[in-house]
Amino acid sequence: MLSGGSVWGTLLALSCALKLSLTQDEHMNNALRLMSETPLIDGHNDLPWQLRMKFNNQLNKVDLYTLNNTHTNIPKIREGRLAAQFWAAYVPCDTQYKDAARQTLEQIDVIRRMCMKYPEAFMFATSSKDIVDAFSQNRTASLIGVEGGHSLDSSLGTLRTMYHLGVRYLTLTHSCNTPWADNWLVDSGAEPSQHNGLSEFGKQLIFEMNRIGMLIDLAHVSEKVMNQVLDLSKAPVIFSHSSAYAVCPHKRNVPDDVLRKVQNKKGIVMVNFYNDYVTCSNTANLSQVADHFDHIKNVAGHSIIGFGGDYDGVGRVPGGLEDVSKYPALVAELLRRGWTDAEVKAALGDNLLRVFREVERVRDSLTDTTPDDLPIPYEEVKNDCRTSYGYPVPNPDSAGTILSLSPLALVLTLTLSSLLSWSL
């Protein structure tokens, strides 16, 4: 038989456990309420790349209701209250100078076909208004971001064409330099700087993205590029899937001084869930992801924060955030830490919507500006897989002219020269 003290201690422990459970339930209920009022917009998901690698983009072989070896499927999306997703049209860096543009077009195509196959779940979206409309219809707004400037093959025409196909952000680099921008590996010392940030063509590209209304994504770029773009761009910028460098000093994350510049630019940093960027180690948990949210808020305010899970693009995700169904748990954690309803709504989607609308406003203000059709200098992109059609042919000297002639033409030229010399 328990003594009076033991009974009292047991009752007290049960009371505390019940109170904790009720508090946790209250935070979760509030999280779900807020997510029913404001669309959760995630900046980066690599499900399209999984569709390529597992099924070679053959959607007829995929059922997104039953697919169970990815972070993302339709039931998980619904459980996670995921209202809008930027799907990554990603192809690896080893496609650069080869077939990057074709493969990227195929990734754009599979995203669009995914929306067509599951219209009850996905709504193809290209504007801030589309996100709001899809939310009112209880469908996931599906936007496209091209992850890596190598996908453009250094062409402003390709940039514009991808915009017409529905692409709404471009990550300037992936983990490789392009002929016009340095990537984050430059800061780690793993790769040399080729452009000291952006080349002149890279600066052209920034202005053209402003003109057409393409969101500029600075995830993956070097710190020099971050600062240059923040100075150059007429519109706010995004980090679609990056975290806070001060919390985890990985070069893929954003330093505090850049966070403040993003705040001044009225941009957004969408927090990445990849363990390596959360704790700089193989393991992480939900609370440690929330630490990044807290840090960014403390340094630059809640108005620059968003969600950028990077699901299906990474091999390790935190405990408690195992797949896209777990977003409400992170929202509940922010509420537990004292975030106000307004701050949570800003991070959920209001911040991204504000950025998107401002990018659209800048685009509309530049409608009288003609498209930039000055190509990148050929010597900056010359390689064995690239032709030079359209570029001016250098004026060769006479020896060069003779050497470039066919054998028959060479014989005729030499004969004519000989005859002319005899006639003189």
C-alpha positions in Angstrom: 0.0 0.0 0.0 1.2 3.5 -0.9 1.9 6.0 1.8 0.1 9.3 1.9 3.2 11.0 0.6 3.6 8.5 -2.3 0.0 8.9 -3.3 0.3 12.7 -3.3 3.6 12.5 -5.3 1.9 10.2 -7.9 -1.1 12.5 -8.2 1.2 15.5 -8.6 3.2 13.8 -11.4 0.0 12.8 -13.2 -1.4 16.3 -12.9 1.8 17.8 -14.4 1.8 15.3 -17.2 -1.9 16.0 -17.9 -1.2 19.8 -17.9 1.7 19.4 -20.3 -0.4 17.2 -22.6 -3.2 19.8 -22.6 -0.7 22.6 -23.3 0.8 20.6 -26.2 -2.7 20.0 -27.5 -3.5 23.6 -27.2 -0.4 24.6 -29.2 -1.2 22.1 -31.9 -4.8 23.2 -32.1 -3.7 26.8 -32.5 -1.1 25.7 -35.2 -3.8 24.0 -37.2 -6.1 27.0 -36.8 -3.5 29.4 -38.1 -2.7 27.0 -41.0 -6.4 27.0 -41.9 -6.3 30.8 -42.1 -2.9 31.4 -43.8 -1.4 29.3 -46.5 1.8 27.4 -45.6 4.2 28.1 -48.5 7.3 26.0 -48.8 10.2 27.3 -50.9 11.8 24.0 -52.0 10.9 20.4 -52.6 12.7 17.9 -54.8 10.0 15.4 -55.5 10.3 16.0 -59.2 13.9 14.8 -59.1 12.7 11.7 -57.2 10.3 11.1 -60.1 13.1 11.2 -62.5 15.5 8.9 -60.6 12.9 6.4 -59.6 10.6 6.4 -62.6 12.5 8.3 -65.3 9.6 10.8 -65.2 7.0 8.1 -66.3 4.1 9.4 -64.3 1.9 6.5 -65.5 4.0 4.3 -63.3 3.5 6.5 -60.2 0.6 6.8 -57.8 1.2 9.8 -55.6 -1.4 8.6 -53.2 0.4 5.4 -52.3 4.1 6.3 -53.1 5.8 5.5 -49.7 9.6 5.8 -50.3 9.7 9.6 -50.5 9.2 12.4 -48.0 6.3 13.7 -50.1 3.0 12.2 -51.3 -0.5 13.5 -51.5 -1.7 12.1 -48.1 1.4 13.5 -46.4 0.8 16.9 -48.1 -2.7 17.1 -46.8 -1.8 16.0 -43.3 1.0 18.6 -43.3 -1.4 21.4 -44.4 1.0 22.3 -47.3 -0.9 25.0 -49.2 1.8 26.0 -51.7 5.0 24.4 -52.9 7.8 25.6 -55.1 8.8 22.3 -56.8 12.4 22.2 -57.8 13.2 21.7 -61.5 16.7 20.5 -60.7 19.4 18.8 -62.8 22.9 18.1 -61.5 25.9 20.2 -62.2 27.5 17.5 -64.4 24.9 18.4 -67.0 26.4 21.8 -67.4 27.8 22.4 -70.9 26.0 19.2 -72.0 22.2 18.7 -71.8 21.2 20.8 -68.8 18.7 22.9 -70.7 16.9 19.8 -72.1 16.8 18.0 -68.8 15.5 21.1 -67.0 12.7 21.4 -69.6 11.8 17.7 -68.9 11.7 18.6 -65.1 9.4 21.5 -65.9 7.3 19.2 -68.0 6.9 16.5 -65.2 5.8 19.2 -62.7 3.2 20.4 -65.1 2.0 16.9 -65.9 1.9 16.1 -62.1 -0.6 19.0 -61.7 -2.6 17.7 -64.7 -2.8 14.1 -63.4 -3.9 15.2 -59.9 -6.1 18.3 -60.4 -8.0 17.6 -57.2 -4.8 17.9 -55.2 -2.6 20.4 -57.2 -3.2 23.6 -58.9 -0.5 24.9 -61.3 0.4 28.4 -60.1 2.4 31.2 -61.5 1.4 34.2 -59.4 0.7 35.4 -55.9 -3.0 35.5 -56.7 -2.8 31.8 -57.8 -1.5 30.9 -54.4 -4.4 32.6 -52.7 -6.9 31.1 -55.1 -5.6 27.5 -54.7 -5.8 27.9 -50.9 -9.4 28.9 -51.1 -10.0 25.7 -53.2 -8.2 23.5 -50.7 -5.6 22.6 -53.3 -1.8 22.9 -53.2 -0.6 25.7 -55.3 2.3 24.2 -57.4 5.0 26.6 -58.6 8.3 25.9 -60.3 11.7 27.0 -59.3 14.7 26.1 -61.4 17.6 25.1 -59.1 20.8 26.2 -60.7 21.8 28.8 -63.3 23.6 26.1 -65.3 20.1 25.1 -66.5 20.0 28.3 -68.6 23.2 27.5 -70.6 24.1 31.2 -70.1 21.1 32.4 -72.3 18.7 35.2 -71.5 16.4 33.8 -74.1 16.3 30.5 -72.2 15.5 32.4 -69.0 12.6 34.2 -70.7 11.4 30.9 -72.3 11.4 29.2 -68.9 9.4 32.0 -67.4 6.8 31.6 -70.1 6.6 27.9 -69.2 5.8 28.9 -65.6 9.1 29.1 -63.8 8.9 31.7 -61.1 12.3 31.5 -59.4 15.9 30.8 -60.5 18.5 29.7 -58.0 21.5 31.5 -59.5 23.9 28.6 -58.9 23.8 25.1 -57.6 27.0 23.6 -56.2 29.1 24.7 -59.2 30.2 27.9 -60.7 28.4 29.0 -63.9 30.1 31.1 -66.5 28.7 34.2 -64.8 28.4 33.5 -61.0 30.3 31.9 -58.2 28.7 29.2 -55.9 29.0 28.6 -52.2 31.9 26.1 -52.5 34.1 29.1 -53.3 33.6 30.3 -49.7 34.6 26.9 -48.4 37.8 26.8 -50.4 36.7 23.8 -52.4 36.4 25.7 -55.6 38.3 28.8 -56.9 36.4 32.0 -57.6 36.0 32.6 -61.3 34.2 35.9 -61.3 34.7 37.6 -57.9 31.0 37.1 -57.5 29.0 38.0 -60.6 30.4 38.7 -64.0 29.0 41.5 -66.2 26.6 39.0 -67.8 25.6 37.9 -64.3 24.6 41.5 -63.6 22.6 41.6 -66.8 20.8 38.5 -65.7 19.7 40.1 -62.4 18.2 43.1 -64.2 16.4 40.8 -66.7 15.0 38.7 -63.9 13.6 41.9 -62.3 12.2 42.9 -65.7 10.3 39.7 -66.3 9.2 39.1 -62.7 11.4 36.1 -61.8 12.2 35.7 -58.2 16.0 35.7 -57.5 17.0 32.8 -55.3 20.4 33.2 -53.5 20.5 29.7 -51.9 23.8 28.0 -53.0 25.6 31.2 -54.1 28.8 32.6 -52.6 28.6 35.3 -50.0 30.0 37.8 -52.5 27.1 37.1 -54.9 24.6 37.4 -52.0 25.8 40.9 -51.3 26.1 42.0 -55.0 22.6 40.9 -55.8 21.2 42.5 -52.7 22.8 45.7 -53.9 21.8 45.4 -57.5 18.3 44.0 -57.5 15.3 46.3 -57.8 13.1 43.7 -56.2 13.3 41.6 -53.0 15.2 38.4 -53.2 14.7 35.0 -51.6 16.8 32.2 -50.1 14.5 29.3 -51.0 16.2 26.7 -48.7 18.9 28.1 -46.4 19.3 28.5 -42.7 21.2 30.7 -40.2 25.0 30.6 -40.4 25.4 31.8 -36.8 23.5 28.7 -35.5 25.3 26.2 -37.9 28.4 27.7 -39.6 27.9 25.9 -42.9 28.6 28.0 -46.0 25.2 27.1 -47.4 23.7 29.2 -44.6 23.1 32.9 -44.3 25.4 35.1 -42.2 23.9 37.7 -39.8 25.1 40.7 -41.9 23.4 39.3 -44.9 20.2 38.6 -42.9 20.1 42.3 -42.0 20.5 43.2 -45.7 17.7 40.8 -46.6 15.6 42.6 -44.0 16.4 46.0 -45.6 15.6 44.6 -49.0 12.3 43.2 -47.6 13.2 39.7 -48.8 12.9 36.3 -47.2 15.0 33.4 -45.9 13.2 30.1 -46.0 14.6 27.8 -43.4 16.2 24.5 -44.6 15.5 21.3 -42.6 18.6 19.3 -43.8 20.5 18.1 -40.7 23.9 19.2 -42.1 22.6 22.8 -42.3 20.6 22.6 -39.0 23.3 21.3 -36.7 26.4 20.9 -38.9 26.2 17.2 -38.1 24.4 14.1 -39.2 21.7 14.4 -36.6 19.1 17.1 -35.7 15.7 17.5 -34.2 12.7 19.7 -34.6 13.7 22.0 -31.7 17.0 22.7 -33.4 15.2 23.7 -36.6 13.1 26.1 -34.5 16.4 27.6 -33.1 17.1 28.8 -36.7 13.7 30.5 -36.8 14.3 32.1 -33.5 17.8 33.3 -34.4 16.6 34.9 -37.7 13.8 36.6 -36.0 16.1 38.0 -33.3 18.6 39.3 -35.8 16.4 40.6 -38.6 12.8 40.3 -37.5 9.9 37.9 -38.2 9.2 39.5 -41.6 12.0 37.8 -43.4 11.3 34.2 -42.3 9.7 31.3 -44.2 9.8 27.5 -44.6 12.1 25.8 -47.1 12.2 22.2 -46.0 14.3 20.7 -48.9 12.3 17.5 -48.6 13.2 14.8 -51.1 16.4 16.6 -51.9 18.4 15.5 -48.8 19.1 12.2 -47.2 18.9 13.3 -43.5 16.0 15.2 -41.9 15.5 16.0 -38.2 13.6 13.9 -35.8 10.1 15.2 -35.6 10.2 16.5 -39.2 10.5 13.1 -41.0 8.4 14.2 -43.9 6.0 16.9 -45.2 3.2 15.7 -42.9 5.1 17.2 -39.9 4.9 20.9 -40.6 2.2 21.5 -37.9 4.5 20.2 -35.2 7.1 22.8 -36.1 4.4 25.5 -36.1 3.2 24.3 -32.7 6.8 24.5 -31.4 7.1 28.1 -32.5 3.9 28.9 -30.6 5.3 27.1 -27.6 8.3 29.4 -27.7 6.1 32.4 -27.6 5.7 33.4 -31.2 2.5 35.4 -31.7 -0.2 34.5 -34.1 0.9 37.4 -36.4 4.5 36.2 -36.4 3.5 32.7 -37.2 1.2 33.8 -40.0 4.1 35.8 -41.5 6.4 32.9 -41.5 3.7 30.5 -42.9 3.0 32.4 -46.0 2.4 36.2 -45.6 6.1 37.0 -46.0 6.5 35.1 -49.2 3.3 36.5 -50.6 4.5 40.0 -49.8 7.9 39.3 -51.6 6.1 37.8 -54.6 3.7 40.7 -54.9 6.6 43.2 -54.8 8.5 41.3 -57.5 5.3 41.4 -59.6 5.0 45.1 -58.9 8.6 45.8 -60.1 7.9 43.7 -63.2 4.8 45.8 -64.0 6.8 49.0 -63.5 9.3 47.8 -66.1 6.8 46.9 -68.9 8.2 49.7 -71.1 11.8 48.3 -70.8 12.8 46.2 -73.8 14.1 42.7 -73.3 17.9 42.5 -73.0 19.2 40.6 -76.0 22.9 41.2 -75.5 24.4 37.6 -75.4 27.2 36.5 -73.1 30.6 37.0 -74.8 31.4 33.8 -76.7 34.9 33.5 -75.1 33.2 33.2 -71.7 31.2 30.1 -72.8 33.3 28.5 -75.5 33.6 24.8 -75.2 33.6 21.7 -77.4 29.8 21.2 -77.0 28.8 24.8 -78.0 28.6 26.3 -81.5 29.1 30.0 -82.2 26.2 30.7 -84.6 25.4 34.4 -84.6 28.6 35.5 -83.0 30.8 37.8 -85.2 33.6 35.9 -87.0 37.0 37.6 -86.3 38.7 39.1 -89.4 41.5 36.7 -90.1 44.8 37.8 -91.7 45.5 36.6 -95.3 47.4 33.5 -94.1 44.5 32.6 -92.0 42.1 33.1 -94.9 44.2 30.7 -97.1 44.4 28.1 -94.3 40.7 28.1 -93.9 39.9 27.4 -97.5 39.1 24.0 -98.9 41.8 22.2 -100.9 40.0 23.0 -104.2 39.6 26.6 -103.3 43.2 26.7 -102.2 44.5 25.4 -105.6 42.3 27.9 -107.5 43.5 30.7 -105.3 47.2 29.8 -105.7 46.7 29.4 -109.5 45.0 32.8 -109.7 47.7 34.4 -107.7 50.3 32.8 -110.0 48.6 34.1 -113.2 48.3 37.6 -111.8 52.0 37.7 -110.9 52.9 36.6 -114.5 50.7 39.3 -116.0 52.5 41.9 -113.9 
